[in-house]
Amino acid sequence: MSEVKRIPTRESYGHALAELGHEHPDLIVLDCDLSSATKTGIFQKAFPDRHINCGIAEANMMCVAGGLSTVGYVPFASTFAIFASGRAYEQVRNTIGYPHLNVKIGATHGGISVGEDGASHQCNEDFATMRAIPGMVVVCPSDDIEARAAVKAAYEYVGPVYLRFGRMAVPVINDKYPDYKFELGKGILYREGTDITIVATGLVVAEALTAADILANQGISAEVINIHTIKPIDEEILINSAKKTGKVITAEEHSIIGGLGEAVCSVLSEKYPVPVKRIGINDVFGHSGPGPELLKEFGISADNIVQKVKEMLGK
Protein backbone atom coordinates (compact mmCIF):
# COMPACT_ATOMS: atom_id res chain seq x y z
CA MET A 1 0.00 0.00 0.00
CA SER A 2 1.37 3.42 -0.97
CA GLU A 3 2.05 5.92 1.80
CA VAL A 4 -0.53 8.66 2.29
CA LYS A 5 0.74 12.04 1.15
CA ARG A 6 0.66 14.74 3.84
CA ILE A 7 0.85 18.47 3.07
CA PRO A 8 0.21 21.50 5.32
CA THR A 9 -2.61 23.58 3.84
CA ARG A 10 -0.55 26.74 4.47
CA GLU A 11 1.85 25.41 1.79
CA SER A 12 -1.11 24.84 -0.51
CA TYR A 13 -2.05 28.48 0.03
CA GLY A 14 1.38 29.73 -1.01
CA HIS A 15 1.53 27.58 -4.12
CA ALA A 16 -2.03 28.45 -5.15
CA LEU A 17 -1.27 32.17 -4.89
CA ALA A 18 1.80 31.78 -7.11
CA GLU A 19 -0.17 29.81 -9.69
CA LEU A 20 -2.96 32.40 -9.75
CA GLY A 21 -0.40 35.19 -9.96
CA HIS A 22 0.62 34.03 -13.43
CA GLU A 23 -2.99 34.23 -14.61
CA HIS A 24 -4.12 37.39 -12.84
CA PRO A 25 -1.91 40.51 -12.76
CA ASP A 26 -4.39 42.22 -10.40
CA LEU A 27 -3.64 39.75 -7.58
CA ILE A 28 -1.64 41.36 -4.76
CA VAL A 29 -0.38 39.56 -1.65
CA LEU A 30 0.17 41.30 1.69
CA ASP A 31 1.92 39.89 4.73
CA CYS A 32 3.00 40.96 8.21
CA ASP A 33 6.63 39.85 8.33
CA LEU A 34 5.53 36.20 8.27
CA SER A 35 6.03 35.23 4.62
CA SER A 36 8.15 32.22 5.56
CA ALA A 37 5.53 30.85 7.98
CA THR A 38 2.44 31.70 5.91
CA LYS A 39 4.22 30.47 2.75
CA THR A 40 3.42 33.66 0.86
CA GLY A 41 7.17 33.78 0.29
CA ILE A 42 6.46 31.43 -2.63
CA PHE A 43 4.44 34.21 -4.26
CA GLN A 44 6.98 36.84 -3.23
CA LYS A 45 9.77 34.96 -5.01
CA ALA A 46 7.76 34.78 -8.23
CA PHE A 47 6.26 38.30 -8.07
CA PRO A 48 8.37 40.52 -5.79
CA ASP A 49 6.68 43.71 -7.07
CA ARG A 50 3.24 42.39 -6.09
CA HIS A 51 4.07 41.33 -2.55
CA ILE A 52 3.83 43.90 0.25
CA ASN A 53 5.37 43.29 3.66
CA CYS A 54 3.38 45.51 6.00
CA GLY A 55 5.58 44.72 8.98
CA ILE A 56 4.18 43.57 12.32
CA ALA A 57 1.04 45.66 11.86
CA GLU A 58 -1.92 43.39 11.11
CA ALA A 59 -4.61 46.04 11.58
CA ASN A 60 -2.80 48.37 9.20
CA MET A 61 -2.44 45.54 6.65
CA MET A 62 -6.22 45.04 6.57
CA CYS A 63 -6.71 48.73 5.86
CA VAL A 64 -4.09 48.66 3.09
CA ALA A 65 -5.81 45.62 1.58
CA GLY A 66 -9.14 47.41 1.69
CA GLY A 67 -7.69 50.42 -0.09
CA LEU A 68 -6.09 48.29 -2.79
CA SER A 69 -9.41 46.57 -3.46
CA THR A 70 -11.07 49.92 -4.20
CA VAL A 71 -8.68 50.64 -7.09
CA GLY A 72 -9.07 47.36 -8.94
CA TYR A 73 -6.70 44.97 -7.19
CA VAL A 74 -7.62 41.65 -5.55
CA PRO A 75 -5.60 41.60 -2.33
CA PHE A 76 -4.89 38.51 -0.23
CA ALA A 77 -4.04 39.73 3.27
CA SER A 78 -2.04 37.01 5.02
CA THR A 79 -1.13 36.35 8.64
CA PHE A 80 -1.78 33.88 11.46
CA ALA A 81 -5.44 33.21 12.23
CA ILE A 82 -5.11 34.58 15.75
CA PHE A 83 -3.95 37.94 14.36
CA ALA A 84 -6.31 38.08 11.37
CA SER A 85 -9.45 37.34 13.38
CA GLY A 86 -8.31 38.70 16.75
CA ARG A 87 -5.84 41.56 16.65
CA ALA A 88 -7.25 43.00 13.42
CA TYR A 89 -10.93 42.24 14.08
CA GLU A 90 -12.10 45.85 14.13
CA GLN A 91 -10.39 46.62 10.81
CA VAL A 92 -11.73 43.43 9.21
CA ARG A 93 -15.23 44.32 10.39
CA ASN A 94 -15.32 48.05 9.66
CA THR A 95 -12.84 48.50 6.79
CA ILE A 96 -13.51 45.27 4.86
CA GLY A 97 -16.82 43.80 6.02
CA TYR A 98 -18.96 46.92 6.40
CA PRO A 99 -18.29 48.26 2.86
CA HIS A 100 -18.22 44.65 1.55
CA LEU A 101 -14.82 45.07 -0.11
CA ASN A 102 -13.24 42.47 -2.36
CA VAL A 103 -10.53 41.41 0.10
CA LYS A 104 -9.41 37.84 0.78
CA ILE A 105 -7.97 37.01 4.20
CA GLY A 106 -5.49 34.13 4.22
CA ALA A 107 -5.37 33.03 7.87
CA THR A 108 -2.75 30.36 8.50
CA HIS A 109 -1.87 28.48 11.70
CA GLY A 110 -5.50 28.02 12.69
CA GLY A 111 -6.68 25.65 15.42
CA ILE A 112 -5.16 23.60 18.22
CA SER A 113 -2.78 21.82 15.82
CA VAL A 114 -0.50 24.88 15.84
CA GLY A 115 0.99 22.85 18.67
CA GLU A 116 4.07 24.08 20.48
CA ASP A 117 3.20 27.77 19.98
CA GLY A 118 0.65 27.30 22.76
CA ALA A 119 -2.65 28.85 23.77
CA SER A 120 -1.77 32.40 22.71
CA HIS A 121 -1.44 31.28 19.08
CA GLN A 122 -3.95 28.40 18.96
CA CYS A 123 -6.89 30.23 17.43
CA ASN A 124 -10.04 28.20 18.14
CA GLU A 125 -12.47 31.12 17.91
CA ASP A 126 -12.03 32.46 14.37
CA PHE A 127 -15.04 30.73 12.80
CA ALA A 128 -17.22 32.40 15.41
CA THR A 129 -15.87 35.93 14.97
CA MET A 130 -15.74 35.80 11.16
CA ARG A 131 -19.17 34.17 10.81
CA ALA A 132 -20.65 37.06 12.77
CA ILE A 133 -19.50 39.66 10.23
CA PRO A 134 -22.34 40.27 7.74
CA GLY A 135 -21.48 39.13 4.22
CA MET A 136 -18.22 37.41 5.18
CA VAL A 137 -17.63 34.03 3.52
CA VAL A 138 -15.80 31.58 5.83
CA VAL A 139 -13.88 28.62 4.39
CA CYS A 140 -11.81 25.86 6.03
CA PRO A 141 -10.34 23.40 3.49
CA SER A 142 -9.63 19.78 4.39
CA ASP A 143 -6.45 19.11 2.41
CA ASP A 144 -4.02 20.34 -0.25
CA ILE A 145 -6.42 19.79 -3.14
CA GLU A 146 -9.28 21.57 -1.45
CA ALA A 147 -7.08 24.42 -0.20
CA ARG A 148 -5.83 25.19 -3.71
CA ALA A 149 -9.38 25.07 -5.06
CA ALA A 150 -10.58 27.33 -2.25
CA VAL A 151 -7.98 30.00 -3.03
CA LYS A 152 -9.01 29.99 -6.69
CA ALA A 153 -12.71 30.18 -5.78
CA ALA A 154 -12.01 33.03 -3.35
CA TYR A 155 -10.27 35.00 -6.08
CA GLU A 156 -13.23 34.52 -8.41
CA TYR A 157 -15.80 35.49 -5.77
CA VAL A 158 -16.45 39.22 -5.48
CA GLY A 159 -16.57 40.12 -1.80
CA PRO A 160 -14.75 39.40 1.48
CA VAL A 161 -13.57 35.84 2.15
CA TYR A 162 -11.88 34.39 5.24
CA LEU A 163 -9.74 31.33 4.44
CA ARG A 164 -8.37 29.24 7.31
CA PHE A 165 -5.25 27.12 6.74
CA GLY A 166 -3.22 24.88 9.05
CA ARG A 167 0.39 24.57 10.11
CA MET A 168 0.47 20.78 10.46
CA ALA A 169 0.82 18.40 7.52
CA VAL A 170 -2.51 16.65 6.86
CA PRO A 171 -3.47 13.71 4.63
CA VAL A 172 -4.43 14.40 1.03
CA ILE A 173 -7.86 12.78 0.78
CA ASN A 174 -9.69 14.33 -2.16
CA ASP A 175 -7.56 12.62 -4.81
CA LYS A 176 -9.48 9.45 -3.93
CA TYR A 177 -12.74 10.93 -5.20
CA PRO A 178 -12.79 11.30 -9.02
CA ASP A 179 -16.00 13.35 -8.91
CA TYR A 180 -14.62 15.80 -6.33
CA LYS A 181 -15.61 19.38 -7.10
CA PHE A 182 -15.13 22.47 -4.95
CA GLU A 183 -17.87 25.09 -4.90
CA LEU A 184 -18.30 27.84 -2.32
CA GLY A 185 -21.35 27.20 -0.18
CA LYS A 186 -21.71 23.54 -1.20
CA GLY A 187 -20.93 20.59 1.07
CA ILE A 188 -19.49 17.31 -0.18
CA LEU A 189 -21.06 13.92 0.53
CA TYR A 190 -18.20 11.40 0.69
CA ARG A 191 -20.05 8.39 1.99
CA GLU A 192 -23.71 7.50 2.33
CA GLY A 193 -24.99 5.95 5.53
CA THR A 194 -28.18 5.10 7.40
CA ASP A 195 -27.38 5.13 11.14
CA ILE A 196 -25.79 8.53 11.74
CA THR A 197 -24.34 11.55 9.92
CA ILE A 198 -20.83 12.84 10.66
CA VAL A 199 -20.33 16.45 9.54
CA ALA A 200 -16.72 17.67 9.62
CA THR A 201 -14.55 20.50 8.37
CA GLY A 202 -10.84 21.12 7.86
CA LEU A 203 -8.34 18.49 8.96
CA VAL A 204 -11.07 16.67 10.90
CA VAL A 205 -12.61 15.46 7.62
CA ALA A 206 -9.85 12.86 7.33
CA GLU A 207 -10.54 11.79 10.92
CA ALA A 208 -14.26 11.49 10.13
CA LEU A 209 -13.56 9.22 7.15
CA THR A 210 -11.30 7.03 9.29
CA ALA A 211 -13.98 6.88 11.96
CA ALA A 212 -16.55 5.82 9.37
CA ASP A 213 -14.27 2.95 8.30
CA ILE A 214 -13.91 1.78 11.91
CA LEU A 215 -17.65 2.01 12.46
CA ALA A 216 -18.39 0.09 9.26
CA ASN A 217 -16.28 -2.79 10.55
CA GLN A 218 -18.50 -2.79 13.63
CA GLY A 219 -21.74 -2.82 11.66
CA ILE A 220 -22.53 0.89 11.96
CA SER A 221 -23.34 2.82 8.78
CA ALA A 222 -22.14 6.43 8.98
CA GLU A 223 -22.77 9.13 6.40
CA VAL A 224 -19.81 11.54 6.06
CA ILE A 225 -20.17 15.15 4.89
CA ASN A 226 -17.42 17.72 4.39
CA ILE A 227 -18.58 21.28 5.09
CA HIS A 228 -15.64 23.32 3.80
CA THR A 229 -17.71 26.52 3.57
CA ILE A 230 -18.95 27.22 7.06
CA LYS A 231 -20.67 30.39 5.87
CA PRO A 232 -22.77 30.32 3.79
CA ILE A 233 -23.45 26.75 4.89
CA ASP A 234 -25.06 24.15 2.63
CA GLU A 235 -28.47 23.74 4.25
CA GLU A 236 -29.81 21.31 1.66
CA ILE A 237 -27.13 18.64 2.16
CA LEU A 238 -27.53 18.84 5.96
CA ILE A 239 -31.33 18.56 5.90
CA ASN A 240 -31.32 15.68 3.40
CA SER A 241 -28.81 13.74 5.47
CA ALA A 242 -30.64 14.41 8.74
CA LYS A 243 -33.83 13.05 7.19
CA LYS A 244 -31.98 9.90 6.19
CA THR A 245 -30.11 9.11 9.43
CA GLY A 246 -32.01 10.98 12.15
CA LYS A 247 -28.85 11.72 14.19
CA VAL A 248 -25.90 14.06 13.55
CA ILE A 249 -22.41 14.52 14.99
CA THR A 250 -20.31 17.54 14.07
CA ALA A 251 -16.51 17.55 14.36
CA GLU A 252 -14.21 20.55 14.05
CA GLU A 253 -10.84 21.94 15.14
CA HIS A 254 -12.55 24.92 16.74
CA SER A 255 -14.50 25.77 19.86
CA ILE A 256 -17.90 24.12 20.01
CA ILE A 257 -19.14 27.67 20.65
CA GLY A 258 -19.82 29.61 17.46
CA GLY A 259 -18.30 27.20 14.97
CA LEU A 260 -19.43 24.45 12.61
CA GLY A 261 -21.47 22.67 15.27
CA GLU A 262 -23.55 25.71 16.10
CA ALA A 263 -23.99 26.52 12.40
CA VAL A 264 -25.33 23.00 11.79
CA CYS A 265 -27.57 23.20 14.88
CA SER A 266 -28.99 26.51 13.69
CA VAL A 267 -30.02 24.98 10.37
CA LEU A 268 -31.44 21.74 11.71
CA SER A 269 -33.26 23.21 14.73
CA GLU A 270 -35.19 25.49 12.38
CA LYS A 271 -35.61 23.23 9.34
CA TYR A 272 -35.48 19.58 10.52
CA PRO A 273 -34.84 19.04 14.25
CA VAL A 274 -32.80 15.94 15.11
CA PRO A 275 -30.37 15.14 17.96
CA VAL A 276 -26.94 16.73 17.36
CA LYS A 277 -23.69 16.11 19.25
CA ARG A 278 -20.82 18.59 18.83
CA ILE A 279 -17.16 17.55 18.92
CA GLY A 280 -14.59 20.32 19.22
CA ILE A 281 -12.71 22.38 21.80
CA ASN A 282 -14.92 22.41 24.89
CA ASP A 283 -14.79 26.06 26.03
CA VAL A 284 -11.17 25.85 27.20
CA PHE A 285 -7.85 27.29 26.05
CA GLY A 286 -5.23 25.01 24.56
CA HIS A 287 -1.65 24.54 25.70
CA SER A 288 1.74 23.81 24.21
CA GLY A 289 2.48 20.35 22.80
CA PRO A 290 2.90 18.41 19.53
CA GLY A 291 -0.04 19.04 17.21
CA PRO A 292 -1.06 15.39 16.67
CA GLU A 293 -1.01 14.70 20.42
CA LEU A 294 -3.08 17.81 21.16
CA LEU A 295 -5.71 16.76 18.62
CA LYS A 296 -6.10 13.45 20.45
CA GLU A 297 -6.04 15.06 23.90
CA PHE A 298 -8.80 17.51 22.97
CA GLY A 299 -10.91 14.83 21.28
CA ILE A 300 -10.35 15.90 17.67
CA SER A 301 -9.66 12.35 16.51
CA ALA A 302 -11.21 9.39 14.76
CA ASP A 303 -11.25 7.37 18.01
CA ASN A 304 -13.27 10.03 19.83
CA ILE A 305 -15.70 10.36 16.93
CA VAL A 306 -16.24 6.58 17.06
CA GLN A 307 -16.83 6.73 20.82
CA LYS A 308 -19.34 9.58 20.53
CA VAL A 309 -21.20 7.83 17.71
CA LYS A 310 -21.57 4.69 19.84
CA GLU A 311 -22.78 6.74 22.80
CA MET A 312 -25.32 8.49 20.63
CA LEU A 313 -26.56 5.21 19.18
CA GLY A 314 -26.63 3.55 22.61
CA LYS A 315 -24.15 0.88 21.60
LINMO-V305327 format. One record per backbone hydrogen bond with DSSP energy under -1.0 kcal/mol. NH is the residue of the N-H (numbers start at 1). CO is the residue of the C=O. If there is no record, write none. Layout:
BEGIN
nh	co
NH	CO
NH	CO
END
This chain:
BEGIN
nh	co
7	170
10	166
12	8
13	9
14	10
15	11
16	12
17	13
18	14
19	15
20	16
21	17
24	20
27	24
28	74
29	50
30	76
31	52
38	34
41	35
42	39
44	40
45	41
46	42
47	43
50	47
52	29
54	31
57	55
61	57
62	58
63	59
64	60
65	61
66	62
67	63
68	64
69	65
71	68
73	68
74	26
76	28
77	104
78	30
79	106
81	108
84	80
85	81
87	82
88	83
89	86
92	88
93	89
94	90
95	91
96	91
97	92
98	93
101	96
103	101
104	75
105	161
106	77
107	163
108	79
110	165
111	123
114	111
115	112
118	115
121	118
122	118
123	121
129	125
130	126
131	127
132	128
133	130
136	133
137	160
138	231
139	162
140	228
147	143
148	144
149	145
150	146
151	147
152	148
153	149
154	150
155	151
156	152
157	153
161	103
162	137
163	105
164	139
165	107
170	7
172	5
176	173
177	174
180	177
186	183
188	226
190	224
191	224
195	221
196	221
197	247
198	223
199	249
200	225
201	251
202	140
204	201
205	202
208	204
209	205
210	206
211	207
212	208
213	209
214	210
215	211
216	212
217	213
218	215
219	216
220	215
223	196
224	191
225	198
226	188
227	200
230	138
231	138
235	233
238	234
239	235
240	236
241	237
242	238
243	239
244	240
245	241
246	242
248	275
249	197
250	277
251	199
252	279
254	252
255	124
256	281
263	259
264	260
265	261
266	262
267	263
268	264
269	265
271	267
272	268
277	248
279	250
281	254
283	281
294	290
295	291
296	292
297	293
298	294
299	296
300	295
301	299
305	301
306	302
307	303
308	304
309	305
310	306
311	307
312	308
313	309
315	310
END
